[in-house]
Amino acid sequence: MAHVTTSKEKIVARVRRIAGQVAAIERSVVADADCAETLHLVAAVRGAVAGLMDELVEDHLHAHVAAPGQSDAERNAAAAELAKLLRRHFR
């Protein structure tokens, strides 16, 4: 994703935080932690992944759909790709 407007380092750090959150869920399950505690951890991961998705979708829109100099064919292909992705995301 060479086109990301946010720095690559920030995106990688965000992904690593999410990985840490997922590891916390695993530890919670292995330790037979309280259900509510585990559910809160899962909800936090879901929110973190949704935030990452929002940021990456916005970057994609700016770089591939709304970027100046795109041909109509390129713009349409990028929009179709994004629509397909969003359909999968919102299932």
N, C-alpha and C positions, 0 to 999 in steps of 0.2 A: 504494500500500500504506500507507494512512494509519494502519492499525492496528498496524504493527510495534512490538514492545516495545523492540527495540534502536533506538537513535536513527537517524534517517534518514541523518544525516551519516556514521555508522559504516558503514552498509550501502553508501552511495555510495563511501566510501573503499575498502571491500573490493572492490567491483566494479571500481574504477579500478586497484587492485593486480592483479586478475585480468587486466584489459585489458593492463597492462604485461607480465605474464607471457606472454600470447598474442603480444604484439609481439616478445618475446624469442625465442619459437619461430620466428616468421617470419624474424627476423634470422639465427637459427641455420641455417635451411634455405637462405636466400639465400647465406649465407657457406660453404655446404658443410661445416658443422661436423661433428665426429665424431658418429656415430650415437648412441652412448651418451649424449653430452651432450644431444642433442636429445630423446632418449627421457626423460631425467631432467626436462627442462623440461616435457614433455607430462604426465608423471606428477604434477609439482607443480601444474600447472593443474587436472588432474582432481581432485586432493585439495582444492584451494582452492574449486572449484565445488561439490564434494560438501559441504564445510563450510558454504558459503553456503546451499545447498539445505536442509541440516539446520536451520539457523537460521530460514529463512523458513517451512519446514513447521511447525516448533514454534510460531512466531508465528501462523500460520494456525490451528493447532489451538486455541490459547488464545483467539483472537479470534472464531472462527466455529463451532467444534465444542463446546468446553468452556466457553464464556462463559456466565455466568449471564444469565438473561432471554431466551435464545434459545427460540423455539418449536420444537416437535418437527419441523415442516416445515423450518424454517431450518437446524436442526442436521443433519437428514437430507440436505438439499441440499448443505450444506458438506462433510459426510462423503463423499457420492457424488463431489463435485468433487475432493476430495483423493484418493480411491481411484483415480479416472481419471488424475490426475496421476502418482500413484505407479506405476501400471501402465506409463505411458509412460517414466517415469524408470528403471525397473528392466528394461527390455527389453534 
